[in-house]
Amino acid sequence: MKKFFYLILAIFPFLGYAQIIPAPTSIEPQQGTFTLDNKTGFKLNGIDTSDSILLTDYLSSIVEEETSVAISRTANNTKNIVFELTKNSINALETESYELNINESEIRIKANSKAGLFYGMQSLLQYIFNYNTQTPIQLPCVAITDKPNVKWRGMLLDVSRHFYTVNTVKVVLDLMAFYKLNVFHWHLADNEGWRLEIKKYPKLTSVGAWRKEIPGSIFYKPDSTYTKKLDGKPYTYGGFYTQKQIKEIVKYAADRNITVIPEIDVPGHSAAALTAYPEFSCEKHEQEAPNSSLWNGVTDTDKINISYCAGQESTFFFLENVFTEVMELFPSEYIHVGGDEVDKSYWAKCSNCQARIKKEGLKDEHELQSYFIKRMAKFLEKHNRKLIGWDEILEGGAPTNATIMSWRGEKGGIAAAKMEKEVIMSPNNRLYFDMPQTDSKDEPYGPTYGINTLETVYNYNIYPKELLPKEKAYIKGGQFAIWTEFIASVEHLEYMLLPRMPAFAENLWSTPENKDFNSFIIRLNQGHYNYWKRNGIRFHTKFYEKEINE
């Protein structure tokens, strides 16, 4: 393995400069070095006070924590880190684009937006971390020009199956920011738990956020690792975010150029909500708690409510009230309503649903689902929001302006693009990170229906070959998902994310001509693995050079 790395470095000697992930558009070495020490200061050109404080505080705190170098806040320093916001860049920089130039007397980050400045700062941080072994830190001079290749670079985190604290969500957001991802899709409600405080309906959290775990469950544990055996005693499991905490996370994400998109799943995957308010289901069963972790999408309808009733007006009144509070908390243009895996057997037996089908002139329960989703879309559009749904919302006819998230492979995304609908590619067989990363028996327990290797994630093309160029224009971007049926600890979560997250990030940010898997592995070993290790972050070690050679 070491011979392989030395060979690659011999062929590409400039890789010593190019440890940045995602790979920049252009990176050119310059003469000399910049010495980063306590005599380095800041200069700010054309930046509002609030933005300048965010940028300088963010950069200085991380640099000092990682290197012990305290950047000076006094004026008249002989060398500076310069943040320059300009609308007149010679390269006509796009919204998230930036230039990073390092010479012997200054480090200059130039962009035409705060987002661009922020991403330039992330590249600078990665660059600094690679040279952090020297005292003082000597940064080789370099000129970098960079911009994203794809606009939507997202991650889904499921907090229904396993609840993660505010601090853990912030750790995830920091990792996303470090690798220039910009959409956090927050799966807040499902069968197993409702995680968002809704003031008008307090039982959604007082009841729907908690469940009784089955003794011996291997999916969820009250301990902090996924290896400890349970003692066989039943226990209550759950948690939720207050509205104050939601606002805190949304701001934290926005400061890192990340948009938070909430998902409240309807009309299926709704057992937690219907445990709290069974009157909005068809059969109105009283049930003690949401699904336990051992329910896996196959439900006995005589025991549990899992889908909202589409035939009664009270259901829509309830959901409109819920989504009103959701929109007050999340300023995102898009609101995700799920729409996947709806158990329509309830509707087939429900007199109210059958009456709705007849009254609206619908053919069947598939068109009833379309009716349900279209009503939600119309409500969201009244409030200047756009609906996103999983590819099942195409069945029976999707709302005109809906965005389709394709998870059952690429078929739904292809169909939606041909219909001239916006598409986010998130196929499970390429971008689901709950799948193991290798076929080794040593991998943590998880889904058995496939693996998603690092190479698979890195090389996946979000633009299906079946689409014409004009149809490919409807692909807004891509998104990976980490579902947590099997992921019961922060350690396990990090292990499943890394290094696939930066592989995904480079896949979408970098141009095809700047992507090379072997180069990516080298750059991981030039600082990223050790950065995670220093900060106590777990990661998969297959391509970790030191691990391989120990």
Sequence and secondary structure as in RCSB ss.txt:
>XXXX:A:sequence
MKKFFYLILAIFPFLGYAQIIPAPTSIEPQQGTFTLDNKTGFKLNGIDTSDSILLTDYLSSIVEEETSVAISRTA
NNTKNIVFELTKNSINALETESYELNINESEIRIKANSKAGLFYGMQSLLQYIFNYNTQTPIQLPCVAITDKPNV
KWRGMLLDVSRHFYTVNTVKVVLDLMAFYKLNVFHWHLADNEGWRLEIKKYPKLTSVGAWRKEIPGSIFYKPDST
YTKKLDGKPYTYGGFYTQKQIKEIVKYAADRNITVIPEIDVPGHSAAALTAYPEFSCEKHEQEAPNSSLWNGVTD
TDKINISYCAGQESTFFFLENVFTEVMELFPSEYIHVGGDEVDKSYWAKCSNCQARIKKEGLKDEHELQSYFIKR
MAKFLEKHNRKLIGWDEILEGGAPTNATIMSWRGEKGGIAAAKMEKEVIMSPNNRLYFDMPQTDSKDEPYGPTYG
INTLETVYNYNIYPKELLPKEKAYIKGGQFAIWTEFIASVEHLEYMLLPRMPAFAENLWSTPENKDFNSFIIRLN
QGHYNYWKRNGIRFHTKFYEKEINE
>XXXX:A:secstr
 HHHHHHHHHH GGGGT   SS  SEEEEEEEEEEESTTEEEEEES  HHHHHHHHHHHHHHHHHHH      SS
  SEEEEEEE S  TT   TT EEEEE SSEEEEEESSHHHHHHHHHHHHHHHHHTTTSSSEEEEEEEEEE  S 
SEEEEEEE SSS   HHHHHHHHHHHHHTT  EEEEEEEETTEE B  TT THHHHTTTEEEE TT SS  SSSS
SSS   S  EEEE  B HHHHHHHHHHHHTTT EEEEEEEESSS HHHHHH GGGBSS    SSS  TT  S   
TTT   SB SS HHHHHHHHHHHHHHHHH   SEEEEE  S  THHHHH HHHHHHHHHHT  SHHHHHHHHHHH
HHHHHHHTT EEEEEGGGGTT   TT EEEE STTHHHHHHHHTT  EEE  HHHHBTTS SSS TTS S  SS 
   HHHHHH  SS TTS HHHHTTEEEEEEEE  SS  SHHHHHHHHTTHHHHHHHHHHS GGG  HHHHHHHII
IIIHHHHHHTT     TT HHHHH 
